[in-house]
Amino acid sequence: MAGKHVVIIFAFLCMQTVLLAQSGMNTLVVHADGGKDTISRFIYGQFAEHLGHGIYGGVWVGEDSPIPNTRGIRNDVVAALKKIRVSAVRWPGGCFADEYHWGAGIGPRANRPKMVNTNWGGVTEDNSFGTHEFMDLCEQLGCEPVICGNIGSGTVKEMSDWVQYLTSDGDNPMTELRKKNGREKPWKVKFWCVGNETWGCGGIMSADHYANELGRYSYFLKNYSGTPLYKISSGGLQEDYAWTETIMKKWKNTDAWLQGYMSGYSLHYYTVPDWNKKGTATDFAEKDWFATLSSTLKMDELIRRHAAIMDAYDAQRRIGLIVDEWGNWFDVEPGTNPGFLYQQNTLRDAMVAAVNLNLFHKHCDRVKMANIAQMVNVLQAMILTKGPEIVLTPTYYVFKMYSVHQDAALLPMELQSESYTNGKDSIPTLSVSASKDREGRIHISLANLHPTKGENLRCELKGTTSARVSGEIITAATMNAYNDFGKPEAVNIKPFKGAQLRNGVLTVSLPAKSIVTLEVN
Ligand code: AHR
């Protein structure tokens, strides 16, 4: 009889071992009482450039359009963006910023001079969307403007006049001009980028040369409105750590009373495994899924290494790392203008968004803003438009589900993740982030990067007596599922029932290629 019991127990243990091997054993410990750093809502910033239909058609349709609009700005796009709580929009570029002369985009639209958009398709820019229209967009969205000044082909006077035009209420020429153009009260514009990619399309400068230009331009950007300006330095090409060193060293060696010339330092990193063969956004195999996710994880190393240099000069972390361009960059959709960078957006994009947001959270002691490229119709967009129709992308839904983390306290955690192996390479299967909001609710976001294997997670919640868990999930039947015009949505947020909470331990069963956010309260 005893022998029979031993056999049964042995068989049971073997079964457990097999089950664990099949489903993976991942463990997480979350310290719910330990948060000290805030996940800035500006990590959820957007980027909107005069590029393709990013502005024209995507945001701006003009007051006479049959597409419902408020003072020329699409109502459907604004309503959708408000639901994901857009915190900031960076404008007018990108490369476009360094050939943009803001004076051409004010006053009666019929009188505005035209220009050629040499970076993006050589199309004619009629300047109908200018400073007032952009500020109106930000007011409609309830978000902060982030304005990128032209230091490549502009002048110090031109940029400092722009600051005066927008923010001054004094007796001066720019305030007078603004009032003449219909805006009595000044706006508040805190965030100013002092050039964009100045190593490349912003003027092919060396780090030393740009360090001097940064000081010269920034010094003349004045605080007229009582809101100190947050001036963002251009960074070097993604891994150019020497550039970071040059800029930070100059800042450190500047007299303390002048150091306000820089508040943030920009990092741009696009997820592109091979720039010569970017591949299509929708037609890909598992090896491409894996390559994209491996490549996006490099963001962690980039932030760590740039931040380490910044720490050496700025131990108190006064300068924010501003990741003001990031996201997937694929081939344009067949038949579209190659200069317009219009691409579809699949569950793979959703996964890339989740992984990057988790990384920005993890580094929120240094990363103070991030702006995904780009908001509408360009690269990894939130929204695609076709005439009067709009599509909300899988990336949009990640931003929506993750919006609970905005301005919440990052919770410390320890994760032990299974590996996802493809060929000779491996990456962690799980990407995770946890925060506690001002009402004391805990949110844990979990992404299972494996496209075919579900994962089990045991998560210990320390420092809380909360006993209820609910959740939401983004997943789809295939890796390349996407939302398309005139079709029911293939990717959206659904309720998630795969988590149980007992005695401070969460057990979660994550489907393959899924992103989940749990709320514990
Ligand atoms: O987002 C598209 C372009 O990528 C931007 O204009 C430029 O800054 C970057 O190289």
Residues whose N, C-alpha, C, O or C-beta is under 5 A from the ligand:
A	BS01	AHR	G94 C95 F96 E197 A373
